[in-house]
Amino acid sequence: MGINNAAFFSADTFYYSFEPRLSVKVDLAKNISLFSSFTKMTQFLHLISSSNINMPFDLWFPSSKNILPETAYQYSIGFKTATPFENTQLSIDSYFKKMNNLLTFKDGNSFAIGSSNWEQRLEKNGKGTAYGVEFLLESTQTKFNYWISYTWAKSYRQFPNINYGKAYYYQYDRRHTLSAVAIFEISPKVSFSANWLFYTGNLLTVATQKYVIPYEHNTGHDYDYDQNTIYYYPQKNNFRLPNYHRLDINLTLKKQKKNAHIEWNFSVLNLYNRKNPYYYYYDYNSKSELSLHSLTIFPILPSISYSYSF
């Protein structure tokens, strides 16, 4: 059991937060334990991430007189137990989280550098819900260590004037996340590791229909006709990106001298050259139809490093 106190000053605004923490652990048997916790958290800086068709970006906005701090209440329960395999443990943890006073951009708004009215571009009083189950299988041995983690989760957001006031999936809602790590101590001088990562693709807001409305305007001498294109978005975060996955490997060679330590490191990022999209954009295909395209900027990437310490 614990208590955390937090305070935040901003111009003529002062916020104080009382944050209790409670955790309980019960040993049911020699190698089986049950644990549960409750936490209240307050965040005075608000993170807003882009979910539109453009370069991904994250922005931080401070709390102010008109922007309340974010608050969250998280509950969790789980257990940890030994397995029939030597030096291997399994833990399962479930959680439920409620969030208040969230921020996002209003529909049709974004951030412009130098804007003095940035608070007017934000949608306030948002609510969030996140819950899931986490599994971790971990083995700690002398020369071979590994762990495998898997998470099933859901995450929602809801704002009064976004998505017709209905709850929608958060852009980082990832249904499945799987990570497998293996570390081999081949000898005191040589070690090898591999890390495979997989998760469900993030969400974007994309248009499903396009309307072209002609209009006329006076050029001073005559009337010209132009077109105004309107895109229709049926709901927020309505497009799921492809699943993300990659394999990274690493080889380390060590050498100890009398007064120095030498280390060579050889690594390969994205070993099988998975083309994970970095961002999406609209363009026209061969039939002059508007379509969605992606760009990948992180292909297979080998690297070598050398360190000399004394």
N, C-alpha and C positions, 0 to 999 in steps of 0.2 A: 504494500500500500504506500502511496506517495502523493505528494501535492506539488504541482508546478504553478508558478505565478509568472505571468507575462504582461508586459506593458509596451505601449507604442505611442510615440509622440509624432505628430505631423501638423506643422503650422499651429493653428489654434485648436487642434483636436488631440484628445488624449483617450486612449483605450486601455482598459485593464481586463485581464482574463484570469479566472480561477479555474485551474485544470486538474481535477482529481485523477489519480491513476490507481487501479486496483487489479491485482493479479493473485491467483490462487493455484497452487500445485498440490496434488494429492497422489501419493505413491500407492497404487492399488496392489502391486506385487513387486517382486524383486526387480524385474526389468520392465515394468509397465507403470507409466505415470499419466495422470490426467491433469490438464491445465486449462485455465480460463482467465480472461482478462476483460477489463472495461477501461476505456481511455477517452477523455475529452481533450480535443486539440483546437487551437486557435491559430490562424495564419493571417498575418497582417499584410502580406504581399499576395496579390492575386495573379495567377498564371492564366493567360489566354493564348490558346493555340489556334492556328488557322486550320479550317477544314474545307476550304474552298479549293478550286482548281488553280493552283499557283504554287510557287515555291513555299515549302513548309517553314513556318516561323513560330517562335514563342515570344510573348511579351509579358513583362511583369508590371503591374500597376499597384501603387501603394493604397492603403486605406486612407480615407480622408473624411471630411465632415459629411459628405454625401455618400460615401462608400463604406459600408460596415465591414469589419473583418470577417473572414470565413470561419465558420465553426464546424466541427465534425465530432460525432460520437461513434466510437467503434467498439463492437463486442466480438469476442472470439472464444472458441472452445475447441480443444483438440486433445490428442494423446500421443505418446511416444512409447515405442516398445522395441525390444530386441527381436532379431529374426533368427531363423535356424542357421543362417550363414555367419561365419565367424567375423567378429568386429563390425557387424552391419546393423544399423538401426533404421527403423521406419517411423516417420512422424506424419500425422494427418491433422491439419488445422483448418477450421472453417471460420469465416468472419462475415460480419454485417456492418456496414458503415452508412451513416446518414450525414449529409452535408447541407449547410445553409449559407445564405448570403453569397452565392457564387456569381461570377461575372462572365459575360461573353459579349461579342459585338452584336449590335442591333442588325437586323436584316438589311443588307445593302450597304453596310458601313464597314470600314476597315481603318487601319491606322495610317496616318500620314505624318511624316517627320515634320516637326515644327508646328503641329496643330495645337492651338491654344484651347480648343473646346473638346479635348479628348474625352472628358467625362460624359458629354452629351452623346457620344458614339456608343456608349456601353449600355447593355441590358443588365439590369440589376435584379436583386432578390431571387436569384436562381436557387433551385434545390437539386440535390444529387443523392443517388443511392448506388451503392456498390456492394456486391456480395460474391462469395466464391468459396472454393475448397482447394487447399494446397496439399500436395503429397511430396514427401522428400525421403528418398532412400539413399543412405550415406554409409560408406565403408571407409574405415581408416585402418590401414595396415602398414607394414613396414616399407615395402617397395612398390605397392600398387594401391592407390587410393582412387576412389570414384564417388560421384554422387549423381543421382538422377532426380530432377524435380519436375513436377507437372502441376499446373494450375488450371482449373476450370472457373471462369468468372464472368460476371455481367456488370455493366456500369451504365447508369442512366443520368440524364440531365433534364430539368424542366424549368422553363421560364414563362412568365405570363404572356409575353408577346412574341414568342418564338415557337414555330411549328404548331401554330394555332392553339397554343397553350398546353399541348399534349406532351407527355414525356417522350424522349427519344434517346437512342443509344449514343453514348459519348463517343467521340471520335477515336479514343484509345480503348474502346471496348474490345477486348481480345478474349474470344471464347476459350481458346486453348493456347497454353504456353508450355513448351517442353524444352528442357535444357539437360544435356548429358555431358559430364566432364570426367575425363580419365587422366591420371597422372602416373607415369611410370618412372621410378627411380632405377634406371638401368644399372648404374654404378654411382659411387660418390661423386664422380666427375661428369656423368652424363644423365640427363633426364629428358623425358619426352612427354608432351601433353597434347590432348585433343579436346575440342569443345564444339559440340553441335547444338545449334539453337534453332527452334521452330516456334512461330506464333501466328495466330490468325491475323489476317491483314487488317489494317486500320480502316476507318470509315471516312468518306468524303461526301460533300454535297454537290451533286451534279444535276444538270438540267435534263429533263426527259422530252421536252417539246420546245419548239421555237416558233414564235409568231413574228411576222414582218408586217409592220404597219406603215404605209406611205403617208407622208405629210408634206405640206408645201410651205415655203418660206420666201419672203420678199428680199431680193438681192439689191433693190434700189432701182432697178430698171424693169424687171419682170419677175415672175414667180417661177422658182425652180422646185422640183420635186425630189424628195430624198426618202430614205427608208429608215425606220426606227425598229431595231430588233429587240424583242422581248423574250427572255427565256423563262420557262416555267419549271419551278422546283416543287415537286409534290410534297416533299417533307425533308427535314433536316437529316443529314448524314445517311443518305439513301443508297450509297454505293459502297460495297465492300471491296477493298483491294485484295489482290492475290495473297496467298499465304507467304510469309517471309521465312526463309530458312537459309542457313549457311554452315560450313564446317571450317574451323580454324585449327591449325596445328602449330606446334612449337617445339624446337629442339634446342637444348641448352648444353653447352660444353664449358666445364669449369676447370681451372687450373690454379693451384695454390703455390705461390713462390714464397721465398723466405720473408720478404717484406711487402708483398703485393698479392692481389687477387685478380685473376684474369677471367673474363667470361665472354664467350661468343654465343650469340643468340640468332637462330635461324627460324623464321616464322612465315607462314602463308595464310593470309586472310582470304576467306571465301574460296577454299581449295577447289571445289568443282565448278567455280565460275557461275554461280546462280545469279541470274539477272533480276535482282530485286528492284522494283521501281522506286526511284527517289521522289519524283513528283509527276503529276499529270497535267496535261494541257489540251485545249481544244485545237483542232486543225481540220483541214478538209482532206478527204480521201480521193482516190482516183475518179470517183463519180461525182466529185464536187459536193459531197455530202459532209455535213459537220460531224466529226467523230472525235472520240477520246483517245489520246495518245499518251504514252509514258516515256520517261527518260531514266536510264540507269547510269549511275556515275561511280559505283563501287564494284568493279569486276574483281577477278582474282588478283591479289596483291602480295607478292613475296617481299620480304625485307630481311636485312642483315644488320645486326648491331654488335658493337664491340665495346667492352668496358674494362677499364684498368683502375683499380682502387688500391690505395696504399695508406 
